[in-house]
Amino acid sequence: MGNKLSIILLFVIASQISPVWAETTPQEIIIGVQSDGITRLGYLFESDITSLQTNISLLGESYNDLFVINEDGLPLEYTDSEDGLIIYSLGSSLVNLTYLTSELTGKIGVIWSLGFIAPISTGLVLPVGATVISLNVIPLEIDSESGKTVLIMPAGQLEIQYTLNIIDSEQLSEAAIEAAEEAIQTALSDGIIVTEAQALLTEAKAFFQQGNYFDAEEKATQTVELVDETVEEATMAEARVTAAETAVQIARESGKTIGLEEAEELLRDARSGLQSGNYEQAVIYAEQALGAALKAEKSRNNNLLLGAGLIAALVIGAYFFYQRKPIVEPAHVDIEIDLERLFDEHPELRMDDREVLKYLAENGGEAFAYDIRERFDIPRTSAWRMIQRLQRYEVVDERKIGGQSLIRIIEEYRREPQ
């Protein structure tokens, strides 16, 4: 009798023990698509209050800005898993999850695509001005909210193609042309010849006048990139010519006339290239002039070479000093950046945007565009687009210093150290 009672008690206790984890399916999924292709996903699902954790699968393999709260608005802890997310939901009956991902969209030319497998019927909120051009399935509902098209799509494989309003494209191309004009003007004011970039800008303006805003934006972006490259080439050429001039002068003052005539002729060619804007040619001739000056010899009394080693060392030192690209360091002020407030007020910021802003905050709230490209190893065009995006969000401004772009977090988010 005692053994039977023990078995019954074990069954009763086992029936009262909740599972350690529970797999769940969302009750609701809403996907908001931004104009830059980033999607903001919102999940709502029930959770067993007695389960230690809840497992949920996410759309997209990578995500940013993930937030998980329960029905009381309290944040819940979570960890990644191979299939998605493990949420520690003990005591919660309802879980709300939001995150950003760029893996659901793609773009070819002017056409955007959105594709994924929906586990349940899913709400899609397209950007303002979006025009749907193809759907692989018929929506369950079609609505509009604040100028945005809202589609309720059935579960299963979803593929949608759309374009953005041409007005947005016109504004973007116009902004790109203005940025290109500013870049060219800054280079010209520094005495740098940017003929090729000016030709590209002319093409961009022609496309704009024809209403071909996409090609206009592309040409304007290429213009900015070419100006940046030309400024770097001009800076290097000027440094090499200066080094060659120093070497020739030292050789002349030392009485080293044998071979010096060749160095002086090469130096004249280097100066000519610098003045005409052929900076690549200027670098080549300047380096040859430097080499010839270092090899120059005295025309008489070759035994009087006292100090020649020291002079050569000075020349080589001057060469390596001048060939370095001069970097103008921003004047850092002892201030703090209120990143928490900035991020709260701009939830639309992408993960890479936030990393750049953190980098700026660590450097007194500012850094040169060149340093940003070097720090994050991104192409000039991508860096330019990012900076333009941050300026549109009104979180940074751009200043020109010595032909370089200084990117600064705006004053609104600066504060004195506490």
Secondary structure as the mmCIF struct_conf table of DSSP 4:
data_model
#
loop_
_struct_conf.conf_type_id
_struct_conf.id
_struct_conf.beg_label_comp_id
_struct_conf.beg_label_asym_id
_struct_conf.beg_label_seq_id
_struct_conf.end_label_comp_id
_struct_conf.end_label_asym_id
_struct_conf.end_label_seq_id
HELX_RH_AL_P HELX_RH_AL_P1 GLY A 2 GLN A 16
HELX_LH_PP_P HELX_LH_PP_P1 ILE A 17 PRO A 19
BEND BEND1 VAL A 20 VAL A 20
STRN STRN1 TRP A 21 GLU A 23
BEND BEND2 GLN A 27 GLN A 27
STRN STRN2 GLU A 28 VAL A 33
HELX_LH_PP_P HELX_LH_PP_P2 GLN A 34 GLN A 34
TURN_TY1_P TURN_TY1_P1 SER A 35 ASP A 36
BEND BEND3 GLY A 37 GLY A 37
STRN STRN3 THR A 39 GLU A 46
TURN_TY1_P TURN_TY1_P2 ILE A 49 THR A 50
BEND BEND4 LEU A 52 LEU A 52
STRN STRN4 GLN A 53 ILE A 56
BEND BEND5 LEU A 59 GLU A 61
STRN STRN5 ASN A 64 ASN A 70
TURN_TY1_P TURN_TY1_P3 GLU A 71 ASP A 72
BEND BEND6 GLY A 73 GLY A 73
STRN STRN6 PRO A 75 PRO A 75
STRN STRN7 TYR A 78 SER A 81
TURN_TY1_P TURN_TY1_P4 GLU A 82 ASP A 83
STRN STRN8 GLY A 84 ILE A 87
TURN_TY1_P TURN_TY1_P5 LEU A 90 GLY A 91
BEND BEND7 SER A 93 SER A 93
STRN STRN9 LEU A 94 THR A 101
BEND BEND8 SER A 102 LEU A 104
STRN STRN10 THR A 105 ILE A 108
TURN_TY1_P TURN_TY1_P6 GLY A 109 VAL A 110
STRN STRN11 ILE A 111 ALA A 118
BEND BEND9 PRO A 119 ILE A 120
STRN STRN12 THR A 122 VAL A 125
HELX_LH_PP_P HELX_LH_PP_P3 LEU A 126 PRO A 127
TURN_TY1_P TURN_TY1_P7 VAL A 128 GLY A 129
STRN STRN13 THR A 131 LEU A 135
BEND BEND10 ASN A 136 VAL A 137
BEND BEND11 LEU A 140 LEU A 140
STRN STRN14 GLU A 141 GLU A 145
TURN_TY1_P TURN_TY1_P8 SER A 146 GLY A 147
STRN STRN15 LYS A 148 MET A 153
BEND BEND12 ALA A 155 ALA A 155
STRN STRN16 GLY A 156 THR A 163
HELX_RH_AL_P HELX_RH_AL_P2 ILE A 166 SER A 189
TURN_TY1_P TURN_TY1_P9 ASP A 190 GLY A 191
HELX_RH_AL_P HELX_RH_AL_P3 THR A 195 GLN A 209
TURN_TY1_P TURN_TY1_P10 GLN A 210 GLY A 211
HELX_RH_AL_P HELX_RH_AL_P4 TYR A 213 GLU A 253
TURN_TY1_P TURN_TY1_P11 SER A 254 GLY A 255
STRN STRN17 ILE A 258 ILE A 258
TURN_TY1_P TURN_TY1_P12 GLY A 259 GLY A 259
HELX_RH_AL_P HELX_RH_AL_P5 LEU A 260 SER A 276
TURN_TY1_P TURN_TY1_P13 GLY A 277 GLY A 277
HELX_RH_AL_P HELX_RH_AL_P6 TYR A 279 LYS A 295
STRN STRN18 GLU A 297 GLU A 297
BEND BEND13 SER A 299 ARG A 300
TURN_TY1_P TURN_TY1_P14 ASN A 302 ASN A 303
TURN_TY1_P TURN_TY1_P15 LEU A 306 GLY A 307
HELX_RH_AL_P HELX_RH_AL_P7 ALA A 308 GLN A 323
BEND BEND14 ARG A 324 ARG A 324
HELX_LH_PP_P HELX_LH_PP_P4 LYS A 325 PRO A 326
BEND BEND15 ASP A 334 ASP A 334
STRN STRN19 GLU A 336 ILE A 337
HELX_RH_AL_P HELX_RH_AL_P8 LEU A 339 GLU A 345
TURN_TY1_P TURN_TY1_P16 PRO A 347 GLU A 348
HELX_RH_AL_P HELX_RH_AL_P9 MET A 351 GLU A 362
TURN_TY1_P TURN_TY1_P17 ASN A 363 GLY A 365
STRN STRN20 GLU A 366 PHE A 368
HELX_RH_AL_P HELX_RH_AL_P10 ALA A 369 PHE A 376
TURN_TY1_P TURN_TY1_P18 ASP A 377 ASP A 377
HELX_RH_AL_P HELX_RH_AL_P11 ARG A 380 ARG A 392
TURN_TY1_P TURN_TY1_P19 TYR A 393 GLU A 394
BEND BEND16 VAL A 395 VAL A 395
STRN STRN21 VAL A 396 ILE A 401
TURN_TY1_P TURN_TY1_P20 GLY A 402 GLY A 403
STRN STRN22 GLN A 404 ILE A 409
HELX_RH_3T_P HELX_RH_3T_P1 GLU A 411 TYR A 413
STRN STRN23 ARG A 414 ARG A 415
#
